Amino acid sequence: MRDAVQELPSAYPIGAQLPAVYLEDEFTQRITDALDAVLAPVFSVLDCFAMYIDPRLAPPDFLDWLSEWVALRLDEGWSPAQRRTLVTHAVQLHRWRGTAHGLSTITKLLTGGQVEIADSGGVSISETAGSALPGSSPAQAIVRVKVPDPDKIDLRRLKSAVIETIPAHVAVRVEVLSSSQPQSGGTSTETGASG
């Protein structure tokens, strides 16, 4: 992965560490130079390993691999900053997956806007058998996002991220509104079942 750097010098050249009898042997020095070329990228990665596992600092090509480590599928269309933010918050996102809080969190991370969630679900406790179930049917969620410029939000990608976050049986509608206009204007909407 890091071998793309041409003529990367080794921080620990093998030839210089050999006994004096081999320092002037041309054949030995050529062999050790070849080994240095192979080992230099390995040393570089090991020396910088802490930066590879920090999503804020990881190289872009390594960030995709790092996202797989935390079981997070990244959309290629998200900006590098959005991708880094999602990987950084992956544990938090998994903890709240399937809840209104989790849906709100991922939507805020991806859009930077104000998020409102309206869902038909509910939770209750009853000691009486046959009590009414909370919420209403069918299961549905409405995600409203208020941002300064709705045209900058890729509604298809946002809807895809929302669908990944909620249970499969819940129908979802995503609305992107302008934060500078009343709720009736500047709306982009996409609807559909999440499964």
JOMO-V478388 format. One line per field, one symbol per residue. ss: DSSP state (@ for helix, = for strand, . for the rest). psi: psi as a letter, one per 40 degrees, with the letter a starting at -180 (. if undefined). burial: 1 if it has 16 or more other ideal C-beta (glycine too) atoms within 10 Angstrom, else 0. Layout:
ss->???
psi->???
burial->???
This chain:
ss->..............@@@..@@@@..@@@@@@@@@@@@@@@@@@@@@@.@@@@.......@@@@@@@@@@..........@@@@@@@@@.@@@@@@....@@@@@@@@@@@@..======....................========..@@@..@@@@@@@@@@@.....========.........======..
psi->deeehhfhiheghddeeiiddedehddddddddddddddddddddddfddddehddeiiddddddddddefhhhheeiidddddddddeddddddeheiddddddddddddeihhhhhieiihihiehieiiiiaiiihiihhhhhidgdeehhdddddddddddiidehiihhhhiheeiideifhhihiiid.
burial->000000010100111000000000000010010001001110010000000100100100011001100001011001000111111011001000101101111110111010111010100000000000000000111111111001001110011111101100011111111100000001000100010
